[in-house]
Amino acid sequence: MTPAPAPAAVAGKALSYSSDDIKRMLPHRWPMLMIDRAYDVVPGVSGRGIKSVSVNEPFFAGHYPDHSIMPGVMIVEAMAQLVAVVYVAEIVENGTGNDTAAGEADASRNVGYLGSISTMKFSRLVVPGDQLTLQATLGQRLGGLRQVKVRASVGSELAAAGTLVVTTGRKG
């Protein structure tokens, strides 16, 4: 059963978050913070994000030194972090966290984990200089798990798409 949309979603208000906002919302830090900006976020429902892929990403040192390719697992991580932003935005907007940096930090402790990659298809290499556009749409909830449809594209070309299962709360 899916909960009622957050107040911002009911009002038809899509939100945007800068990289500084995202750092307050998520526990991830460099080099694992994989999302630069989030926009069109309807808390608890869906969102879009941007990952600018730089030649300075640490994973390019070994994947591969003479032909830099962003590892698929890092593309999945970027999409999963967008999912976390959509989820935390719902907590912040519903007032379970406060609309302050401290409230966002409290909400970040509720970020769940990636439970499984149900399906994922990679259809384009992602290389330095690319800008990944990420999309996430939260789906059916079953207990503490939530199914999520995700996509990543570069311009009009699909790079990856699939379904993730995430936990809806972190324990411990």
Phi, psi and omega in degrees: 000130181268134181290165176299145180300154177295159181308320180298323180292320179297322180282357181074020184266115174267139185252158175235148180226130177281174177298324177293320176300315183297321178297330177282334184273329185246152178279351184290147176222168178304137008265011185262357175283113191248015179226129184266330183202148174234143181210170184051035181277119170256105188310129179076002185237300185197171176185169176233156180209170180233136169234111176274121186268114183257148175298342181276002177300133183302327184292340179290342179298330182237358185227081343248144187304324183260358180205081187296122177227130177292125179299140179305323181296331178284328174295316177298318179299319178299317179295320180296324178292326174297318176303316180298321178297316179299319181291312180294325177302323178295318179297314181295315182292327180281355178085008176288333168247164177273160180277046180229172178301320179295319178295320177295320178296320176298317180296325182298337178287348179263002178297131180277199181237157172287118182271317178198159172255096185296310176216147174200131177235130178256125187236001180204139174289144176247126187231166178306138182098343178286153171242115179278128170259122185255147175224142176218136176230114180289138183243218186298140177252136177225104184061234180269014181244153179220131177274139184223131174270130182228153177214149173225133180222159174241111187061232180265003182264127176290129177259322181200149176205147178176197181234130176250155169242126181238154173280152183260007176193148182259137177253143174087000000 
